[in-house]
Amino acid sequence: MRGRAGRCYAVEFALGSTEPAMFPGQPDTKGALSAMPVLYLHAGHSKTGTSWVQAVLRENTAALAECGLVYPTFDGIGDEQGAEIGQGNGLALAAGPVEALQAGLHAIRRNARPAGAVLSSEEFFPRLSEYDDPGALPQAVLGAGFERVEILLFIRNPVGHAASLWQQYLKRGGGSAPIEAFFEKYSVPERVAQFLDMFRSLEGVRLTCLNYERHRHDLLTPLRAWLGRPPPPLIPPRAPKINRGMTRAELALQAALNRRIGKAGRILSDALCVGLPEQPPERVYPDPACQQAMCDRLAPTLARVNARLPEAERYRCDVVPVSGNADDAALSFSPEQIELVGAALGSEIRRLRHMAAG
């Protein structure tokens, strides 16, 4: 497929500075406003600060508008408040077929500001990599009247990501399997390799790929740089922590609840993480042998991905020492946690009784 005005937009891998990394012969189009709007697509992936990034975008719509960018919301999706865990404004478009994506982009294009529109959803990462024809994405974007699509993808080192994803599996996925079983099946880097293969040299697409571990303490700088020059004057969200990790006691209770009611158990984790966003989480890892086995299994895939990334953004598979994980007898809750647990479960019991009586 040929790009507009004969332009070919190669993949862009930012080097961690506030300036984009350019390949030889790649036109520097981010310095000036395009005649046509640009679609900025934040694809996640999961557990790389996505909820925080989405909070920045939704709380800075005025600042984005000053730079000619719109962050649209659809029927309240993408307009969550405070520490509320959201799905991003791009969820509906990411979850549908490519035809629905193009129709949605047409609707956005009719209202897009001169510089373009911003969409965010973790669902873009798995959904786009499932396309039979990766060219369908730029075709939909160009067909809707955008000049190109700029994709931002954060990746995360496997050991930390697997541990964090296991917590999310318990928190919102209804899971209860032990962390060791999760590490044995973890395969996200394989999907990353597929994603890069599909979109790294596609006309009409520019891809910025960053390692979350390198930027986790300052996600605002790479986000502003990705959105163009001059970068929009974005400020951090009002809630400093969104979708926090859980304590060991919270995880144990969540797993027990999930074994009985599955995904409905998220009423507990949502109440705890939204109601007590400043509660310090506890990092849980399997024993080093389990971590190393996962790293060894993923080694060929990590090498394949790293060959496409600048050194600063590459995967590292460092094993985390584990010193005497607390046993079940040491689990404890604070009075604030107990109050929230009681309120969440009590409200759900009252709701179910009301439904049964009605």
C-alpha positions in Angstrom: 0.0 0.0 0.0 1.3 3.5 -0.9 1.4 6.3 1.6 -0.1 9.7 1.1 2.1 12.0 -1.0 4.5 9.2 -1.6 5.7 9.2 2.0 6.9 6.1 3.7 6.8 6.2 7.5 9.3 3.7 9.0 9.2 2.4 12.5 10.5 4.8 15.2 12.1 3.5 18.4 12.6 6.3 20.9 16.0 6.2 22.7 14.7 7.5 26.0 15.4 11.2 25.3 12.7 13.8 24.6 13.5 13.7 20.9 12.4 10.9 18.5 15.0 8.5 17.2 15.1 8.7 13.4 16.3 6.1 11.0 18.4 7.1 8.0 16.2 8.5 5.3 13.2 8.7 7.5 11.4 12.1 7.1 11.1 14.2 10.3 7.5 15.0 10.2 6.9 15.5 13.9 8.4 19.0 14.0 5.6 20.6 11.9 1.9 20.2 11.8 0.6 18.0 9.1 -1.9 19.2 6.6 -4.0 16.2 7.7 -4.6 15.1 11.3 -2.6 12.3 12.8 -4.0 9.4 14.9 -2.1 8.8 18.1 -2.7 5.3 19.3 -1.5 4.2 22.8 -1.6 0.4 22.7 -0.4 -0.5 26.3 0.6 -3.2 26.8 -0.8 -4.4 30.1 0.8 -3.5 33.4 3.0 -0.7 32.0 1.4 2.3 33.6 -1.6 2.3 31.2 -4.2 3.4 33.7 -1.9 6.3 34.8 -1.3 7.3 31.2 -5.1 7.3 30.5 -5.6 9.4 33.6 -3.1 11.9 32.3 -4.9 12.1 28.9 -8.4 12.4 30.3 -7.4 15.1 32.9 -5.4 17.1 30.3 -8.0 17.4 27.6 -7.7 21.2 27.7 -4.0 21.1 27.3 -4.2 18.6 24.5 -6.8 20.9 22.8 -4.4 23.8 22.9 -2.0 21.7 20.9 -4.8 20.7 18.5 -5.4 17.2 19.8 -8.7 15.7 20.9 -9.1 12.8 23.4 -12.6 11.7 22.6 -14.8 9.7 25.0 -17.6 7.3 23.9 -20.7 6.8 26.2 -18.6 7.5 29.3 -15.8 5.0 28.3 -12.5 6.7 28.9 -14.0 9.3 31.3 -13.3 7.6 34.6 -12.5 9.7 37.6 -9.7 9.9 40.2 -8.2 6.5 41.1 -11.0 4.6 39.3 -9.6 1.9 37.1 -10.7 2.5 33.5 -10.4 0.8 30.1 -9.3 3.8 28.0 -11.2 5.7 25.4 -10.2 3.3 22.6 -11.7 0.1 24.1 -14.8 -0.1 21.9 -12.8 0.5 18.7 -10.0 -1.9 19.7 -12.4 -4.7 20.6 -14.4 -4.6 17.3 -13.5 -5.7 13.7 -11.4 -3.5 11.5 -14.6 -2.3 9.7 -15.9 -0.9 13.0 -12.5 0.7 13.7 -12.7 2.6 10.4 -16.3 3.7 11.0 -15.3 5.0 14.4 -12.3 6.8 13.0 -14.5 8.4 10.4 -16.7 9.7 13.3 -13.6 11.0 15.2 -12.2 12.5 12.1 -15.3 14.7 11.6 -14.6 16.2 15.0 -10.8 16.0 15.1 -8.7 19.0 15.8 -6.1 20.2 13.2 -3.3 18.1 14.7 -5.3 14.9 15.4 -6.9 12.5 17.9 -5.5 10.4 20.7 -6.9 6.9 21.5 -5.7 4.6 24.4 -6.5 1.0 25.2 -4.5 -2.1 26.2 -6.8 -4.0 23.9 -5.1 -2.5 20.9 -2.0 -4.6 21.6 -3.6 -8.1 21.3 -6.2 -7.1 18.8 -4.0 -5.5 16.2 -1.6 -8.4 16.3 -4.5 -10.7 15.4 -5.2 -8.9 12.1 -4.7 -11.3 9.2 -3.5 -8.3 7.2 -1.5 -5.7 9.2 -2.0 -3.3 6.4 -5.7 -3.1 7.4 -4.7 -0.7 10.2 -3.1 2.0 8.0 -5.8 1.5 5.4 -8.5 2.2 8.0 -6.5 5.2 9.3 -5.9 6.7 5.9 -9.3 5.9 4.7 -10.8 7.8 7.6 -8.8 10.9 6.6 -5.8 10.8 8.9 -2.3 11.2 7.5 -0.8 8.3 9.5 -1.0 6.5 12.8 1.6 7.0 15.6 1.6 3.9 17.9 3.1 4.0 21.4 3.9 0.6 22.9 5.4 0.1 26.3 7.0 -3.3 27.1 8.2 -4.6 30.4 11.0 -6.9 31.6 9.6 -10.4 31.9 10.1 -11.3 35.6 8.5 -8.0 36.8 5.8 -8.1 34.2 4.8 -11.8 34.9 4.6 -11.1 38.6 2.5 -8.0 38.1 0.3 -9.7 35.5 -0.3 -12.5 37.9 -1.6 -10.0 40.4 -3.9 -8.5 37.7 -5.1 -12.0 36.9 -6.2 -12.4 40.5 -7.5 -8.8 40.9 -9.7 -8.6 37.8 -9.5 -11.9 35.9 -11.1 -14.1 38.5 -8.0 -16.3 38.7 -6.7 -18.3 41.6 -3.8 -20.3 40.3 -0.4 -20.0 42.1 2.2 -17.7 40.7 4.5 -20.6 39.7 1.9 -21.9 37.2 1.5 -18.4 35.8 5.3 -18.1 35.2 5.3 -21.4 33.4 2.8 -20.1 30.8 3.9 -16.5 30.5 4.4 -15.6 26.8 3.8 -11.9 26.3 7.3 -11.2 24.7 6.2 -13.6 21.9 3.2 -11.4 21.2 5.6 -8.3 21.3 7.8 -9.9 18.7 4.8 -10.6 16.5 3.6 -7.0 16.9 7.0 -5.5 15.9 7.2 -7.8 12.9 3.8 -6.7 11.8 4.1 -2.9 12.2 7.9 -2.0 12.3 8.2 -1.1 8.6 4.6 -0.5 7.5 3.7 2.5 5.4 1.4 4.9 7.2 2.6 3.7 10.6 5.2 5.0 13.0 5.9 2.9 16.1 7.5 4.1 19.4 8.6 1.2 21.6 9.8 1.9 25.1 10.8 -0.3 28.1 8.5 0.7 31.0 11.1 -0.3 33.6 13.4 2.5 32.3 10.6 5.2 32.3 8.3 4.1 35.1 9.3 7.0 37.4 8.7 9.6 34.7 6.2 8.4 32.1 5.1 12.0 31.4 8.3 12.9 29.5 8.1 10.1 26.9 4.3 10.6 26.6 4.7 14.3 25.8 7.5 13.6 23.3 5.4 11.1 21.5 2.6 13.5 21.1 4.7 15.8 19.0 6.7 19.0 19.0 6.1 21.3 20.7 5.0 18.8 23.4 1.7 19.5 25.1 2.0 20.9 28.7 0.7 17.9 30.4 0.5 17.6 34.2 0.3 14.4 36.4 -3.2 13.1 37.3 -4.8 14.1 40.7 -4.6 10.5 41.9 -0.8 9.7 42.0 -1.4 5.9 42.0 -4.0 4.1 39.9 -4.6 0.3 39.8 -2.0 -0.4 42.5 -0.7 -3.8 43.4 -2.1 -5.7 46.4 -0.7 -6.8 49.7 -0.2 -10.5 50.4 -3.2 -10.6 52.6 -5.4 -9.0 50.0 -4.1 -11.4 47.3 -4.8 -14.4 49.6 -8.4 -13.2 50.3 -8.9 -12.4 46.6 -7.8 -15.8 45.4 -10.1 -17.5 48.0 -13.0 -15.4 46.8 -12.2 -16.0 43.1 -12.3 -19.8 43.7 -16.0 -19.4 44.8 -17.3 -16.7 42.4 -14.8 -16.2 39.7 -14.5 -12.8 38.0 -17.3 -11.4 40.2 -14.6 -11.3 42.9 -13.3 -8.1 41.4 -15.8 -6.2 43.6 -13.2 -6.8 46.4 -10.0 -5.7 44.5 -11.7 -2.7 42.9 -12.9 -1.5 46.3 -9.5 -1.9 47.8 -7.4 -0.4 45.0 -9.7 2.5 44.4 -10.6 3.1 48.0 -7.0 2.8 49.3 -4.7 3.8 46.4 -1.8 4.7 48.8 -1.7 1.3 50.5 1.8 0.0 49.8 1.6 -3.2 47.7 3.8 -6.2 48.3 5.8 -7.7 45.5 5.4 -11.5 45.2 7.7 -13.6 43.1 8.2 -17.4 42.7 11.5 -18.9 43.7 14.5 -18.0 41.6 14.6 -21.4 39.9 11.1 -20.8 38.5 12.0 -17.3 37.4 15.2 -18.6 35.6 13.3 -21.4 33.9 11.0 -18.8 32.4 13.9 -16.6 31.3 15.6 -19.6 29.7 12.4 -20.6 27.8 11.9 -17.0 26.5 15.6 -16.4 25.7 15.2 -16.8 21.9 12.2 -14.6 21.8 13.9 -11.9 23.9 16.9 -11.9 21.6 14.6 -11.5 18.6 12.9 -8.5 20.1 16.1 -6.9 21.4 17.6 -7.1 17.9 14.9 -4.5 16.9 15.4 -2.2 19.9 18.1 0.3 20.9 20.1 -1.0 23.8 18.5 1.3 26.4 15.0 -0.1 25.7 15.8 -3.8 25.4 14.4 -6.6 27.5 16.4 -7.7 30.6 15.5 -10.9 32.3 16.9 -10.4 35.8 16.1 -13.0 38.4 14.7 -11.4 41.7 16.1 -12.8 44.9 13.3 -14.2 47.2 14.1 -14.2 50.9 11.6 -16.0 53.1 8.1 -15.2 51.7 5.7 -14.6 54.5 3.5 -17.6 55.2 -0.3 -17.5 55.6 0.0 -17.1 59.3 1.7 -13.8 58.9 -1.1 -12.3 56.8 -2.8 -9.2 58.3 -5.2 -6.4 57.4 -5.3 -2.8 58.6 -8.5 -1.4 60.0 -9.0 0.6 56.8 -8.7 -2.5 54.7 -11.1 -4.4 56.9 -13.7 -1.6 56.6 -13.4 -1.6 52.9 -13.7 -5.4 52.6 -16.8 -5.3 54.8 -18.4 -2.5 52.9 -17.7 -4.1 49.4 -19.0 -7.5 50.4 -21.9 -6.2 52.4 -23.1 -4.0 49.5 -22.9 -6.9 47.1 -24.9 -9.2 49.5 -27.5 -6.5 50.0 -27.8 -6.0 46.2 -28.2 -9.7 45.6 -30.8 -10.0 48.3 -32.7 -7.1 46.8 -32.7 -8.8 43.4 -33.9 -12.1 44.9 -36.7 -10.4 46.7 -37.8 -8.3 43.7 
